[in-house]
């Protein structure tokens, strides 16, 4: 089950945002992480469990995470991030 949090909860332009996977695998372990940090539909921006990103504009962004478990099962989720002007 793909799931993640991000910090800070209310980021501003130029601030580093840390995304942290809290995904789980009911019948195994998480073996791979794939992030879409630029909302282009491709999960190719990071393979870390906790990547970071600095947003350079105030806007609403969608960030996605796809996880693969040790049995080959996959699941994806996305969240909306509102970045405020400084």
C-alpha positions in Angstrom: 0.0 0.0 0.0 1.7 3.2 -1.2 1.5 6.1 1.3 3.7 9.1 2.2 3.9 12.2 4.2 5.8 15.5 3.5 7.4 18.1 5.7 7.1 20.9 6.2 3.3 20.7 5.9 3.0 24.2 4.5 6.0 24.8 2.4 7.0 28.1 0.8 8.9 28.8 -2.4 12.6 27.9 -2.0 12.1 25.7 1.0 13.3 22.0 0.9 10.4 19.6 1.2 11.1 16.1 2.4 8.8 13.3 1.2 8.8 10.2 3.4 7.3 6.9 2.4 5.3 5.1 5.1 4.2 2.4 2.6 3.5 -1.1 3.7 3.4 -4.5 2.1 0.9 -6.9 3.7 2.6 -10.0 2.3 6.2 -9.0 2.1 8.4 -5.9 2.2 8.8 -2.8 0.0 11.6 -3.5 -2.4 11.4 -0.4 -4.7 10.3 3.2 -4.5 9.5 5.4 -7.6 8.6 9.0 -7.3 7.0 11.5 -9.7 8.0 14.8 -8.2 7.3 16.9 -11.3 3.8 15.6 -12.1 4.8 14.5 -15.7 3.2 11.1 -15.2 6.6 9.3 -15.1 7.8 7.8 -11.8 11.4 8.6 -12.6 12.4 11.4 -10.3 13.8 9.4 -7.3 14.1 5.9 -6.1 14.8 6.9 -2.5 12.4 6.2 0.4 12.7 9.9 1.4 13.6 12.2 -1.5 13.6 16.0 -1.3 12.5 18.7 -3.6 12.7 22.5 -3.7 9.8 24.2 -5.4 10.7 27.4 -7.3 7.2 28.7 -7.7 4.0 29.2 -5.6 1.4 26.9 -6.9 -0.4 23.6 -6.3 1.6 20.6 -7.2 0.8 16.8 -7.4 3.5 14.4 -6.2 3.2 10.7 -6.8 4.7 7.6 -5.3 4.7 4.0 -6.7 6.0 1.2 -4.6 6.9 -2.4 -5.5 6.9 -5.2 -2.9 9.1 -8.2 -2.6 6.4 -10.3 -4.3 6.3 -8.0 -7.4 3.0 -6.3 -6.5 2.8 -2.5 -7.1 0.6 0.3 -5.8 0.6 4.0 -6.4 -0.7 7.1 -4.7 -0.5 10.9 -5.1 -0.9 13.9 -2.9 -1.5 17.6 -3.6 1.2 20.0 -2.2 0.3 23.7 -1.9 3.5 25.8 -2.0 3.0 29.4 -0.8 4.9 32.5 -1.8 7.5 33.7 0.6 
